[in-house]
Amino acid sequence: MTTTQPASTNLQERFQPAGNPLREGLRIERTPDPCAMVIFGASGDLTYRKLMPALYDLALERLLPAGFSVIGFAHRDMDAESFKAHLREGVERFSRFRPIDDAIWESFAEGISYVRGDFNNPEDYERLSVELTAVDTQRGSMGNRMYYLATPPEFYANIVSCLGAKHLTHREDGAWQRVIVEKPFGHDLESAQGLNKAVNEGFDERDVFRIDHYLGKETVQNILAFRFANGIYEPIWNRQYVDHVEITVAESIGIEGRGSYYDDTGALRDMAQNHMMQLLSLVAMEPPGSLHADAVRDEKVKVLHALRPINPDLVNRSAVRAQYADGFVSGKQVPGYREEDRVADGSLTETYVALKLFVDNWRWADVPFYLRTGKRLAKRVTEIAVHFKPVPHRLFSSQASQNLEPNLLVLEIQPDEGMALKFAVKVPGPTMRLRPVNMVFQYGTAFNTGSPDAYERLLLDAMLGDGTLFTRRDEVEAAWRTVTQILDGWSNLPDDQIPQFEAGTWGPMEADAFLNREGRSWRRP
Ligand SMILES: NC(=O)c1ccc[n+]([C@@H]2O[C@H](COP(=O)([O-])OP(=O)(O)OC[C@H]3O[C@@H](n4cnc5c(N)ncnc54)[C@H](OP(=O)(O)O)[C@@H]3O)[C@@H](O)[C@H]2O)c1
């Protein structure tokens, strides 16, 4: 431990709110208990780029509890000072509030320490235990612990088991111990079930926070507000009015040097199993009885349970996979997937996937949900497009309505956060001609303020014990059930071919044909 400062010199007391009632209300309502956060994998990329900048931003906004402390745990030979210097560099590069405020950083950094250790060596957890006890005494964290598994996934189970063996997962004195687990959570249904079992041996389910950072995004949370704080959408949010729903998570970047991870994972596991299934369940869920974590997650999981099973022998009816070949993205030539570093020759790993899913329940019977995600696509965009049915009777002549399209509602998640509703209007002039226009809402212009980073919201919620925006055990397993059916189908396919498409385009012809044969086409956002 690098400080002997008593907890009373904490950030909140030194930087009291300057009379902003909104902030003060927020702070009082949402200040967590004093606690220590142990980050396993603290010398890694996630801690550097995401976790520490988010924690610093929370400190700056006076949202962290009194005496908040961070204990880094990793392989690398560092002392507390070099660890802090490394973290400061990350904060300087990635915080939302730059340049960084020296006084806030110094105060925040007083609570940072480092334990060098090997995840697999039980003895090293003894030193962690000693450090935690010291933090409790010096910073007043009262035994409340948040363990963050920012490590390669193969270590998750062992870390939990070592913590349990050192009695670091449960205490009798009312203090809480929670664990945040990063993605990927499992490789298929069986491994996810095994991991859940291992994690739940150390922690009660209510103390497990499986992170899906998409759920921390403002616009994803806004799906709940949009659907359930407004009366006008729910009556049309069903099979009577909705023709189909299209969910797109498109990236223009490639695999960014993560060849060995990605080649073993692919787009289906990397994006569809978690982020896209979460978006699907938020769009399709029934209204929950309350915003209590389990009330919301009960409704989300019902959607996943209602997904129509995919027969692995008929996988091509439900899924298209492909790989990017070389091409141009933003005017720059980029290599094909198989030419990327640490990708196997002749790899069959998909960098693109398109799915057709059905939610077999009263509300959504026979409404297709089309999901697509991929790397090296034409544009970075995440959106949910709800396509409504055409009007039942054509009142206007075919000449007047030749440009007419059915109503469309687009929830834009990134990079332009907002929503747009497309509807028909009369073109000014002496004749009746119709044209679609957009009614647009954009977060940036409406609120004139930046959204917090997803990790800020999620770290704070985990400290508060609020699991609403985290995935529950049954949700993860239900999502894996569908994804594993597709994986099984692909593994049974006799051919060793995977369609290729030019980088910088919207994906393979096969995906276009997949929708065209149903009389539909993908949006070009
Ligand atoms: N990076 C991201 O933006 C991102 C985004 C979403 C999810 N994730 C997930 O977050 C997790 C961490 O990702 P990352 O990118 O931060 O990984 P990373 O950069 O490879 O960092 C891994 C960390 O684990 C430590 N480590 C590995 N083996 C160890 C051992 N046996 N004993 C002690 N320490 C060990 C490393 O320590 P040394 O370097 O000191 O050896 C390092 O601190 C992964 O599950 C990843 O999928 C990451």
The ligand as a Gaussian input file, in Angstrom:
#p B3LYP/6-31G(d) Opt

LIG

0 1
 N       -8.869000      -4.707000     -24.453000
 C      -10.135000      -4.437000     -24.674000
 O      -10.513000      -3.364000     -25.176000
 C      -11.200000      -5.437000     -24.297000
 C      -12.539000      -5.177000     -24.663000
 C      -13.519000      -6.090000     -24.285000
 C      -13.183000      -7.209000     -23.552000
 N      -11.883000      -7.438000     -23.217000
 C      -11.582000      -8.645000     -22.425000
 O      -10.879000      -8.255000     -21.250000
 C       -9.930000      -9.247000     -20.895000
 C       -8.555000      -8.608000     -20.809000
 O       -8.225000      -8.074000     -22.069000
 P       -6.892000      -7.239000     -22.316000
 O       -7.001000      -6.728000     -23.712000
 O       -6.659000      -6.279000     -21.215000
 O       -5.787000      -8.386000     -22.266000
 P       -4.192000      -8.225000     -22.201000
 O       -3.792000      -6.868000     -22.658000
 O       -3.631000      -9.421000     -22.866000
 O       -3.879000      -8.303000     -20.636000
 C       -3.836000      -9.513000     -19.937000
 C       -3.449000      -9.252000     -18.519000
 O       -3.384000     -10.501000     -17.830000
 C       -2.115000     -10.608000     -17.199000
 N       -1.721000     -12.008000     -17.138000
 C       -1.775000     -12.940000     -18.129000
 N       -1.408000     -14.140000     -17.648000
 C       -1.141000     -13.959000     -16.325000
 C       -0.779000     -14.832000     -15.269000
 N       -0.615000     -16.153000     -15.458000
 N       -0.611000     -14.303000     -14.053000
 C       -0.772000     -12.982000     -13.826000
 N       -1.122000     -12.109000     -14.786000
 C       -1.324000     -12.590000     -16.018000
 C       -1.191000      -9.790000     -18.026000
 O       -0.112000      -9.453000     -17.216000
 P        1.360000      -9.134000     -17.802000
 O        1.151000      -8.343000     -19.065000
 O        1.946000      -8.366000     -16.702000
 O        1.971000     -10.448000     -18.065000
 C       -2.089000      -8.600000     -18.346000
 O       -2.166000      -7.750000     -17.231000
 C      -10.042000     -10.339000     -21.963000
 O      -10.919000     -11.329000     -21.522000
 C      -10.677000      -9.610000     -23.139000
 O      -11.418000     -10.485000     -23.953000
 C      -10.896000      -6.584000     -23.573000

